[in-house]
Amino acid sequence: MTRGGEFIPGHDSKLYSAIIKHVGGITNLRKLVEQSTGKYVVVHETLSSVYIMEDISTIWKN
């Protein structure tokens, strides 16, 4: 990271890897994001593989 707080190209992947390792995998990260935001992470298979967040207030009940 630079002094200005921006990531140097390529270094953001190191942060991503560290976060994935910390939470125990990509599936756990997805669940944390969904629970934190109240939105479901949906991958729509298109030419560009767009990630879309949709409301899941009725899906996650704790």
A tleap script that builds the chain and sets N, CA, C and O, in Angstrom:
source leaprc.protein.ff14SB
mol = sequence {
  NMET THR ARG GLY GLY GLU PHE ILE PRO GLY
  HIE ASP SER LYS LEU TYR SER ALA ILE ILE
  LYS HIE VAL GLY GLY ILE THR ASN LEU ARG
  LYS LEU VAL GLU GLN SER THR GLY LYS TYR
  VAL VAL VAL HIE GLU THR LEU SER SER VAL
  TYR ILE MET GLU ASP ILE SER THR ILE TRP
  LYS CASN
}
set mol.1.N position { 0.846 -1.164 0.000 }
set mol.1.CA position { 0.000 0.000 0.000 }
set mol.1.C position { 0.900 1.238 0.000 }
set mol.1.O position { 1.975 1.242 0.600 }
set mol.2.N position { 0.443 2.272 -0.676 }
set mol.2.CA position { 1.206 3.512 -0.719 }
set mol.2.C position { 0.898 4.359 0.506 }
set mol.2.O position { -0.020 4.057 1.268 }
set mol.3.N position { 1.666 5.412 0.687 }
set mol.3.CA position { 1.425 6.307 1.826 }
set mol.3.C position { 0.059 6.976 1.742 }
set mol.3.O position { -0.523 7.351 2.760 }
set mol.4.N position { -0.447 7.121 0.516 }
set mol.4.CA position { -1.766 7.732 0.323 }
set mol.4.C position { -2.919 6.781 0.584 }
set mol.4.O position { -4.083 7.178 0.515 }
set mol.5.N position { -2.602 5.519 0.884 }
set mol.5.CA position { -3.641 4.554 1.200 }
set mol.5.C position { -4.132 3.737 0.027 }
set mol.5.O position { -5.015 2.894 0.183 }
set mol.6.N position { -3.572 3.977 -1.148 }
set mol.6.CA position { -3.980 3.228 -2.329 }
set mol.6.C position { -3.118 1.980 -2.478 }
set mol.6.O position { -1.947 1.970 -2.098 }
set mol.7.N position { -3.713 0.927 -3.038 }
set mol.7.CA position { -2.957 -0.293 -3.264 }
set mol.7.C position { -2.168 -0.202 -4.554 }
set mol.7.O position { -2.650 0.313 -5.563 }
set mol.8.N position { -0.956 -0.708 -4.505 }
set mol.8.CA position { -0.122 -0.809 -5.691 }
set mol.8.C position { -0.705 -1.932 -6.540 }
set mol.8.O position { -1.109 -2.958 -5.993 }
set mol.9.N position { -0.763 -1.768 -7.869 }
set mol.9.CA position { -1.309 -2.829 -8.712 }
set mol.9.C position { -0.690 -4.192 -8.380 }
set mol.9.O position { 0.531 -4.333 -8.308 }
set mol.10.N position { -1.547 -5.181 -8.180 }
set mol.10.CA position { -1.087 -6.518 -7.833 }
set mol.10.C position { -1.110 -6.787 -6.342 }
set mol.10.O position { -1.264 -7.935 -5.924 }
set mol.11.N position { -0.959 -5.749 -5.531 }
set mol.11.CA position { -0.941 -5.937 -4.084 }
set mol.11.C position { -2.342 -6.160 -3.524 }
set mol.11.O position { -2.494 -6.737 -2.447 }
set mol.12.N position { -3.371 -5.705 -4.251 }
set mol.12.CA position { -4.734 -5.945 -3.790 }
set mol.12.C position { -5.054 -7.434 -3.800 }
set mol.12.O position { -5.879 -7.893 -3.010 }
set mol.13.N position { -4.415 -8.188 -4.677 }
set mol.13.CA position { -4.641 -9.636 -4.695 }
set mol.13.C position { -4.059 -10.288 -3.447 }
set mol.13.O position { -4.557 -11.320 -2.997 }
set mol.14.N position { -3.014 -9.696 -2.888 }
set mol.14.CA position { -2.450 -10.215 -1.638 }
set mol.14.C position { -3.434 -9.995 -0.490 }
set mol.14.O position { -3.602 -10.866 0.364 }
set mol.15.N position { -4.077 -8.838 -0.472 }
set mol.15.CA position { -5.087 -8.552 0.547 }
set mol.15.C position { -6.265 -9.506 0.401 }
set mol.15.O position { -6.748 -10.063 1.386 }
set mol.16.N position { -6.721 -9.689 -0.827 }
set mol.16.CA position { -7.825 -10.612 -1.102 }
set mol.16.C position { -7.487 -12.013 -0.600 }
set mol.16.O position { -8.312 -12.646 0.059 }
set mol.17.N position { -6.301 -12.498 -0.898 }
set mol.17.CA position { -5.876 -13.831 -0.451 }
set mol.17.C position { -5.836 -13.922 1.066 }
set mol.17.O position { -6.237 -14.935 1.640 }
set mol.18.N position { -5.355 -12.867 1.720 }
set mol.18.CA position { -5.283 -12.863 3.182 }
set mol.18.C position { -6.684 -12.886 3.801 }
set mol.18.O position { -6.912 -13.567 4.800 }
set mol.19.N position { -7.619 -12.142 3.206 }
set mol.19.CA position { -8.994 -12.123 3.713 }
set mol.19.C position { -9.642 -13.489 3.542 }
set mol.19.O position { -10.294 -13.983 4.463 }
set mol.20.N position { -9.471 -14.102 2.385 }
set mol.20.CA position { -10.036 -15.431 2.122 }
set mol.20.C position { -9.488 -16.436 3.124 }
set mol.20.O position { -10.234 -17.252 3.665 }
set mol.21.N position { -8.191 -16.377 3.369 }
set mol.21.CA position { -7.570 -17.299 4.326 }
set mol.21.C position { -8.107 -17.044 5.740 }
set mol.21.O position { -8.376 -17.986 6.485 }
set mol.22.N position { -8.258 -15.774 6.099 }
set mol.22.CA position { -8.707 -15.402 7.448 }
set mol.22.C position { -10.120 -15.905 7.750 }
set mol.22.O position { -10.387 -16.380 8.854 }
set mol.23.N position { -11.024 -15.803 6.774 }
set mol.23.CA position { -12.415 -16.196 7.009 }
set mol.23.C position { -12.670 -17.673 6.728 }
set mol.23.O position { -13.760 -18.177 7.001 }
set mol.24.N position { -11.677 -18.367 6.186 }
set mol.24.CA position { -11.821 -19.809 5.980 }
set mol.24.C position { -12.313 -20.226 4.613 }
set mol.24.O position { -12.790 -21.349 4.445 }
set mol.25.N position { -12.208 -19.351 3.638 }
set mol.25.CA position { -12.580 -19.727 2.276 }
set mol.25.C position { -13.550 -18.752 1.637 }
set mol.25.O position { -14.154 -17.912 2.303 }
set mol.26.N position { -13.679 -18.891 0.324 }
set mol.26.CA position { -14.520 -17.972 -0.443 }
set mol.26.C position { -16.000 -18.120 -0.088 }
set mol.26.O position { -16.745 -17.140 -0.107 }
set mol.27.N position { -16.424 -19.337 0.232 }
set mol.27.CA position { -17.823 -19.555 0.607 }
set mol.27.C position { -18.148 -18.836 1.911 }
set mol.27.O position { -19.219 -18.245 2.043 }
set mol.28.N position { -17.233 -18.883 2.869 }
set mol.28.CA position { -17.439 -18.167 4.136 }
set mol.28.C position { -17.459 -16.660 3.917 }
set mol.28.O position { -18.255 -15.955 4.538 }
set mol.29.N position { -16.590 -16.158 3.038 }
set mol.29.CA position { -16.578 -14.725 2.740 }
set mol.29.C position { -17.906 -14.308 2.112 }
set mol.29.O position { -18.474 -13.277 2.471 }
set mol.30.N position { -18.391 -15.109 1.181 }
set mol.30.CA position { -19.671 -14.807 0.541 }
set mol.30.C position { -20.784 -14.726 1.588 }
set mol.30.O position { -21.597 -13.802 1.558 }
set mol.31.N position { -20.824 -15.682 2.507 }
set mol.31.CA position { -21.866 -15.695 3.536 }
set mol.31.C position { -21.751 -14.467 4.442 }
set mol.31.O position { -22.763 -13.863 4.797 }
set mol.32.N position { -20.526 -14.096 4.817 }
set mol.32.CA position { -20.330 -12.903 5.647 }
set mol.32.C position { -20.822 -11.645 4.941 }
set mol.32.O position { -21.467 -10.797 5.557 }
set mol.33.N position { -20.520 -11.522 3.653 }
set mol.33.CA position { -20.959 -10.357 2.882 }
set mol.33.C position { -22.478 -10.331 2.799 }
set mol.33.O position { -23.095 -9.280 2.975 }
set mol.34.N position { -23.080 -11.481 2.531 }
set mol.34.CA position { -24.537 -11.547 2.430 }
set mol.34.C position { -25.209 -11.195 3.751 }
set mol.34.O position { -26.190 -10.452 3.772 }
set mol.35.N position { -24.689 -11.722 4.845 }
set mol.35.CA position { -25.272 -11.430 6.154 }
set mol.35.C position { -25.056 -9.976 6.548 }
set mol.35.O position { -25.938 -9.359 7.145 }
set mol.36.N position { -23.906 -9.429 6.224 }
set mol.36.CA position { -23.579 -8.057 6.587 }
set mol.36.C position { -24.399 -7.037 5.801 }
set mol.36.O position { -24.833 -6.027 6.354 }
set mol.37.N position { -24.609 -7.301 4.515 }
set mol.37.CA position { -25.307 -6.344 3.659 }
set mol.37.C position { -26.796 -6.612 3.528 }
set mol.37.O position { -27.556 -5.740 3.107 }
set mol.38.N position { -27.216 -7.834 3.892 }
set mol.38.CA position { -28.616 -8.191 3.700 }
set mol.38.C position { -28.960 -8.434 2.249 }
set mol.38.O position { -30.132 -8.447 1.873 }
set mol.39.N position { -27.940 -8.624 1.437 }
set mol.39.CA position { -28.135 -8.866 0.004 }
set mol.39.C position { -27.422 -10.148 -0.397 }
set mol.39.O position { -26.372 -10.487 0.149 }
set mol.40.N position { -27.997 -10.846 -1.344 }
set mol.40.CA position { -27.476 -12.114 -1.813 }
set mol.40.C position { -26.522 -11.894 -2.977 }
set mol.40.O position { -26.842 -11.143 -3.897 }
set mol.41.N position { -25.381 -12.519 -2.958 }
set mol.41.CA position { -24.422 -12.419 -4.048 }
set mol.41.C position { -24.820 -13.430 -5.112 }
set mol.41.O position { -24.766 -14.639 -4.885 }
set mol.42.N position { -25.221 -12.929 -6.273 }
set mol.42.CA position { -25.680 -13.777 -7.370 }
set mol.42.C position { -24.747 -13.596 -8.551 }
set mol.42.O position { -24.415 -12.469 -8.918 }
set mol.43.N position { -24.328 -14.688 -9.140 }
set mol.43.CA position { -23.504 -14.618 -10.341 }
set mol.43.C position { -24.385 -15.011 -11.516 }
set mol.43.O position { -24.811 -16.160 -11.632 }
set mol.44.N position { -24.650 -14.051 -12.379 }
set mol.44.CA position { -25.427 -14.326 -13.579 }
set mol.44.C position { -24.459 -14.647 -14.707 }
set mol.44.O position { -23.598 -13.836 -15.049 }
set mol.45.N position { -24.604 -15.818 -15.273 }
set mol.45.CA position { -23.729 -16.236 -16.366 }
set mol.45.C position { -24.109 -15.468 -17.630 }
set mol.45.O position { -25.119 -15.762 -18.270 }
set mol.46.N position { -23.294 -14.493 -17.973 }
set mol.46.CA position { -23.485 -13.733 -19.205 }
set mol.46.C position { -22.145 -13.654 -19.899 }
set mol.46.O position { -21.180 -14.286 -19.469 }
set mol.47.N position { -22.079 -12.899 -20.947 }
set mol.47.CA position { -20.813 -12.744 -21.649 }
set mol.47.C position { -19.750 -12.120 -20.763 }
set mol.47.O position { -18.560 -12.392 -20.926 }
set mol.48.N position { -20.179 -11.280 -19.818 }
set mol.48.CA position { -19.214 -10.604 -18.956 }
set mol.48.C position { -19.213 -11.126 -17.522 }
set mol.48.O position { -18.477 -10.597 -16.689 }
set mol.49.N position { -20.005 -12.137 -17.209 }
set mol.49.CA position { -20.096 -12.700 -15.852 }
set mol.49.C position { -20.283 -11.602 -14.803 }
set mol.49.O position { -19.399 -11.381 -13.975 }
set mol.50.N position { -21.399 -10.931 -14.834 }
set mol.50.CA position { -21.691 -9.812 -13.946 }
set mol.50.C position { -22.129 -10.316 -12.573 }
set mol.50.O position { -22.913 -11.260 -12.477 }
set mol.51.N position { -21.626 -9.687 -11.516 }
set mol.51.CA position { -22.049 -9.984 -10.151 }
set mol.51.C position { -23.145 -8.999 -9.774 }
set mol.51.O position { -22.980 -7.788 -9.922 }
set mol.52.N position { -24.251 -9.518 -9.294 }
set mol.52.CA position { -25.389 -8.680 -8.938 }
set mol.52.C position { -25.791 -8.955 -7.494 }
set mol.52.O position { -25.877 -10.112 -7.083 }
set mol.53.N position { -26.036 -7.910 -6.732 }
set mol.53.CA position { -26.488 -8.053 -5.351 }
set mol.53.C position { -28.004 -7.893 -5.339 }
set mol.53.O position { -28.538 -6.914 -5.861 }
set mol.54.N position { -28.685 -8.855 -4.744 }
set mol.54.CA position { -30.137 -8.806 -4.650 }
set mol.54.C position { -30.558 -8.918 -3.188 }
set mol.54.O position { -29.840 -9.496 -2.373 }
set mol.55.N position { -31.713 -8.371 -2.861 }
set mol.55.CA position { -32.231 -8.399 -1.492 }
set mol.55.C position { -32.514 -9.831 -1.057 }
set mol.55.O position { -33.178 -10.584 -1.769 }
set mol.56.N position { -32.003 -10.204 0.125 }
set mol.56.CA position { -32.237 -11.558 0.638 }
set mol.56.C position { -32.829 -11.519 2.037 }
set mol.56.O position { -32.638 -12.452 2.816 }
set mol.57.N position { -33.535 -10.469 2.358 }
set mol.57.CA position { -34.051 -10.343 3.718 }
set mol.57.C position { -34.901 -11.544 4.126 }
set mol.57.O position { -35.017 -11.836 5.316 }
set mol.58.N position { -35.491 -12.236 3.172 }
set mol.58.CA position { -36.303 -13.404 3.511 }
set mol.58.C position { -35.505 -14.701 3.449 }
set mol.58.O position { -36.007 -15.746 3.863 }
set mol.59.N position { -34.282 -14.659 2.945 }
set mol.59.CA position { -33.476 -15.877 2.815 }
set mol.59.C position { -32.667 -16.146 4.073 }
set mol.59.O position { -32.734 -17.247 4.619 }
set mol.60.N position { -31.891 -15.148 4.555 }
set mol.60.CA position { -31.044 -15.340 5.739 }
set mol.60.C position { -31.823 -14.976 6.989 }
set mol.60.O position { -32.147 -13.808 7.203 }
set mol.61.N position { -32.115 -15.936 7.787 }
set mol.61.CA position { -32.805 -15.701 9.059 }
set mol.61.C position { -31.949 -16.296 10.163 }
set mol.61.O position { -31.727 -17.507 10.190 }
set mol.62.N position { -31.463 -15.454 11.080 }
set mol.62.CA position { -30.623 -15.923 12.196 }
set mol.62.C position { -31.347 -15.779 13.500 }
set mol.62.O position { -30.801 -16.121 14.550 }
savepdb mol mol.pdb
quit
